[in-house]
Amino acid sequence: MKSVLIVEDLPEIRQWLGDMARAAFPDIEVSAAARLSEALDGVRQGVFDLALIDLGLPDGSGIDVVRALRRLQPKALPVVVTIYDDDDHLFPALQAGAFGYLLKEQPQEALVAQLLRMTQGEPPLSPPIARRVLAHFASANHRRVDMVRQLEEEVSLTDRETEVLQRVAKGYTLPEIALQFGLSKHTIADYIKQVYRKLNVSSRAEAALEAARRGLVNP
């Protein structure tokens, strides 16, 4: 890390962040901006390896600085340093391209340790933020599982319909399936029509994909 942009409107916090950056990277060159407009000018005119960005600026949001860095200096690493630990600030910042998210409430030595993780390619995240991110994705995964389970419950097939779907997916013709079950072709045709209707598919290929999803055949 050779250069850092500090974006913070309070002078004493700017100094604190600069000291923190120097503690992590002793030879780093520090530039500072107190307003969004100054920060955007700095991004357009300078080249930075790192940016420590407060979100609450007098003339706008630090998220705009994150976006500008991602657009104009994609190699720079924007790290949010803020008091806000809620989803309404965290996830928009990460979606804008923030590489890390640190809380000012942590001791300086803890924040320095987080910054040093970047030398190994690890994003600096304060522990409460890391837990919030993990909880968010765990919750999203549970929602997806519940949705899949609900869909499967809504589209349940009888044992015979499942067997017919499996054979359709394996490429057996209607007469071959009828022969295997000892049933008439008309009966098997009715089963296939019922399966297609339940699964909302209209072709053998779509039925085969659904059978593979249900583990009835190899994809």
Contacts in CASP RR format, 6 or more apart in sequence:
PFRMAT RR
TARGET T0000
AUTHOR 0000-0000-0000
METHOD contacts of the structure
MODEL  1
MKSVLIVEDLPEIRQWLGDMARAAFPDIEVSAAARLSEALDGVRQGVFDL
ALIDLGLPDGSGIDVVRALRRLQPKALPVVVTIYDDDDHLFPALQAGAFG
YLLKEQPQEALVAQLLRMTQGEPPLSPPIARRVLAHFASANHRRVDMVRQ
LEEEVSLTDRETEVLQRVAKGYTLPEIALQFGLSKHTIADYIKQVYRKLN
VSSRAEAALEAARRGLVNP
1 21 0 8 1.000
1 24 0 8 1.000
1 25 0 8 1.000
1 28 0 8 1.000
1 49 0 8 1.000
1 50 0 8 1.000
1 118 0 8 1.000
1 119 0 8 1.000
2 27 0 8 1.000
2 28 0 8 1.000
2 29 0 8 1.000
2 49 0 8 1.000
3 28 0 8 1.000
3 29 0 8 1.000
3 30 0 8 1.000
3 31 0 8 1.000
3 47 0 8 1.000
3 48 0 8 1.000
3 49 0 8 1.000
3 50 0 8 1.000
4 18 0 8 1.000
4 21 0 8 1.000
4 25 0 8 1.000
4 28 0 8 1.000
4 29 0 8 1.000
4 30 0 8 1.000
4 31 0 8 1.000
4 48 0 8 1.000
4 49 0 8 1.000
4 50 0 8 1.000
4 51 0 8 1.000
4 52 0 8 1.000
5 31 0 8 1.000
5 32 0 8 1.000
5 33 0 8 1.000
5 39 0 8 1.000
5 42 0 8 1.000
5 43 0 8 1.000
5 48 0 8 1.000
5 50 0 8 1.000
5 51 0 8 1.000
5 52 0 8 1.000
5 53 0 8 1.000
6 14 0 8 1.000
6 17 0 8 1.000
6 18 0 8 1.000
6 21 0 8 1.000
6 30 0 8 1.000
6 31 0 8 1.000
6 32 0 8 1.000
6 33 0 8 1.000
6 51 0 8 1.000
6 52 0 8 1.000
7 32 0 8 1.000
7 33 0 8 1.000
7 36 0 8 1.000
7 39 0 8 1.000
7 51 0 8 1.000
7 52 0 8 1.000
7 53 0 8 1.000
7 54 0 8 1.000
7 57 0 8 1.000
7 62 0 8 1.000
7 65 0 8 1.000
8 14 0 8 1.000
8 17 0 8 1.000
8 32 0 8 1.000
8 34 0 8 1.000
8 52 0 8 1.000
8 54 0 8 1.000
8 81 0 8 1.000
9 34 0 8 1.000
9 35 0 8 1.000
9 54 0 8 1.000
9 56 0 8 1.000
9 57 0 8 1.000
9 58 0 8 1.000
11 34 0 8 1.000
13 54 0 8 1.000
13 104 0 8 1.000
14 32 0 8 1.000
14 34 0 8 1.000
16 108 0 8 1.000
17 52 0 8 1.000
17 81 0 8 1.000
18 30 0 8 1.000
18 32 0 8 1.000
18 52 0 8 1.000
19 108 0 8 1.000
20 52 0 8 1.000
20 108 0 8 1.000
20 111 0 8 1.000
20 112 0 8 1.000
20 115 0 8 1.000
21 28 0 8 1.000
21 30 0 8 1.000
21 50 0 8 1.000
21 52 0 8 1.000
21 115 0 8 1.000
22 28 0 8 1.000
22 30 0 8 1.000
23 108 0 8 1.000
23 112 0 8 1.000
24 112 0 8 1.000
24 115 0 8 1.000
24 116 0 8 1.000
25 50 0 8 1.000
25 115 0 8 1.000
28 49 0 8 1.000
28 50 0 8 1.000
31 42 0 8 1.000
31 46 0 8 1.000
31 48 0 8 1.000
33 39 0 8 1.000
33 41 0 8 1.000
33 42 0 8 1.000
34 57 0 8 1.000
34 58 0 8 1.000
35 57 0 8 1.000
35 58 0 8 1.000
35 59 0 8 1.000
36 57 0 8 1.000
36 58 0 8 1.000
36 59 0 8 1.000
36 60 0 8 1.000
36 61 0 8 1.000
36 62 0 8 1.000
36 64 0 8 1.000
36 65 0 8 1.000
37 59 0 8 1.000
39 53 0 8 1.000
39 57 0 8 1.000
39 62 0 8 1.000
39 65 0 8 1.000
39 68 0 8 1.000
40 64 0 8 1.000
40 65 0 8 1.000
40 68 0 8 1.000
43 65 0 8 1.000
43 68 0 8 1.000
43 69 0 8 1.000
43 72 0 8 1.000
43 73 0 8 1.000
44 68 0 8 1.000
44 72 0 8 1.000
47 73 0 8 1.000
47 76 0 8 1.000
48 69 0 8 1.000
48 73 0 8 1.000
48 76 0 8 1.000
49 75 0 8 1.000
49 76 0 8 1.000
49 77 0 8 1.000
50 76 0 8 1.000
50 77 0 8 1.000
50 79 0 8 1.000
50 118 0 8 1.000
51 65 0 8 1.000
51 66 0 8 1.000
51 69 0 8 1.000
51 76 0 8 1.000
51 77 0 8 1.000
51 78 0 8 1.000
51 79 0 8 1.000
52 79 0 8 1.000
52 81 0 8 1.000
53 62 0 8 1.000
53 65 0 8 1.000
53 66 0 8 1.000
53 78 0 8 1.000
53 79 0 8 1.000
53 80 0 8 1.000
53 81 0 8 1.000
53 98 0 8 1.000
54 62 0 8 1.000
54 80 0 8 1.000
54 81 0 8 1.000
54 82 0 8 1.000
55 61 0 8 1.000
55 62 0 8 1.000
55 63 0 8 1.000
55 80 0 8 1.000
55 82 0 8 1.000
55 84 0 8 1.000
55 89 0 8 1.000
55 93 0 8 1.000
56 62 0 8 1.000
56 82 0 8 1.000
62 80 0 8 1.000
63 92 0 8 1.000
63 93 0 8 1.000
63 96 0 8 1.000
63 98 0 8 1.000
65 78 0 8 1.000
66 78 0 8 1.000
66 80 0 8 1.000
66 93 0 8 1.000
66 96 0 8 1.000
66 97 0 8 1.000
66 98 0 8 1.000
67 96 0 8 1.000
67 97 0 8 1.000
69 76 0 8 1.000
69 78 0 8 1.000
70 78 0 8 1.000
70 96 0 8 1.000
70 97 0 8 1.000
77 99 0 8 1.000
77 100 0 8 1.000
77 118 0 8 1.000
78 97 0 8 1.000
78 98 0 8 1.000
78 99 0 8 1.000
78 100 0 8 1.000
79 98 0 8 1.000
79 99 0 8 1.000
79 100 0 8 1.000
79 101 0 8 1.000
79 102 0 8 1.000
79 115 0 8 1.000
79 124 0 8 1.000
80 93 0 8 1.000
80 98 0 8 1.000
80 100 0 8 1.000
80 101 0 8 1.000
80 102 0 8 1.000
81 102 0 8 1.000
81 103 0 8 1.000
81 104 0 8 1.000
81 111 0 8 1.000
82 89 0 8 1.000
82 101 0 8 1.000
82 102 0 8 1.000
82 103 0 8 1.000
82 104 0 8 1.000
83 103 0 8 1.000
83 104 0 8 1.000
83 105 0 8 1.000
84 90 0 8 1.000
85 103 0 8 1.000
85 126 0 8 1.000
85 128 0 8 1.000
85 129 0 8 1.000
85 132 0 8 1.000
87 132 0 8 1.000
87 136 0 8 1.000
90 101 0 8 1.000
90 129 0 8 1.000
90 132 0 8 1.000
90 133 0 8 1.000
91 136 0 8 1.000
93 101 0 8 1.000
94 100 0 8 1.000
94 101 0 8 1.000
94 133 0 8 1.000
99 118 0 8 1.000
99 123 0 8 1.000
99 124 0 8 1.000
100 123 0 8 1.000
100 124 0 8 1.000
100 125 0 8 1.000
101 124 0 8 1.000
101 125 0 8 1.000
101 126 0 8 1.000
101 129 0 8 1.000
102 111 0 8 1.000
102 114 0 8 1.000
102 124 0 8 1.000
102 125 0 8 1.000
102 126 0 8 1.000
102 129 0 8 1.000
103 126 0 8 1.000
103 128 0 8 1.000
103 129 0 8 1.000
106 114 0 8 1.000
106 126 0 8 1.000
111 124 0 8 1.000
114 124 0 8 1.000
114 125 0 8 1.000
114 126 0 8 1.000
115 124 0 8 1.000
117 123 0 8 1.000
117 124 0 8 1.000
118 124 0 8 1.000
125 133 0 8 1.000
152 214 0 8 1.000
155 198 0 8 1.000
155 199 0 8 1.000
155 200 0 8 1.000
157 165 0 8 1.000
157 195 0 8 1.000
157 198 0 8 1.000
157 199 0 8 1.000
160 181 0 8 1.000
160 191 0 8 1.000
161 191 0 8 1.000
161 194 0 8 1.000
161 195 0 8 1.000
161 198 0 8 1.000
162 214 0 8 1.000
162 216 0 8 1.000
163 181 0 8 1.000
164 177 0 8 1.000
164 188 0 8 1.000
164 191 0 8 1.000
164 192 0 8 1.000
164 195 0 8 1.000
165 195 0 8 1.000
165 199 0 8 1.000
165 207 0 8 1.000
165 210 0 8 1.000
165 211 0 8 1.000
165 214 0 8 1.000
165 216 0 8 1.000
166 211 0 8 1.000
166 216 0 8 1.000
166 217 0 8 1.000
167 176 0 8 1.000
167 177 0 8 1.000
167 180 0 8 1.000
168 177 0 8 1.000
168 192 0 8 1.000
168 195 0 8 1.000
168 204 0 8 1.000
168 207 0 8 1.000
168 208 0 8 1.000
168 211 0 8 1.000
169 204 0 8 1.000
169 207 0 8 1.000
169 208 0 8 1.000
169 210 0 8 1.000
169 211 0 8 1.000
169 212 0 8 1.000
169 216 0 8 1.000
169 217 0 8 1.000
170 217 0 8 1.000
171 204 0 8 1.000
171 208 0 8 1.000
172 180 0 8 1.000
174 185 0 8 1.000
174 188 0 8 1.000
174 189 0 8 1.000
174 192 0 8 1.000
175 185 0 8 1.000
177 188 0 8 1.000
178 184 0 8 1.000
178 185 0 8 1.000
178 187 0 8 1.000
178 188 0 8 1.000
181 188 0 8 1.000
195 207 0 8 1.000
196 202 0 8 1.000
196 207 0 8 1.000
199 206 0 8 1.000
199 207 0 8 1.000
199 210 0 8 1.000
201 207 0 8 1.000
201 210 0 8 1.000
208 217 0 8 1.000
211 217 0 8 1.000
212 218 0 8 1.000
212 219 0 8 1.000
END
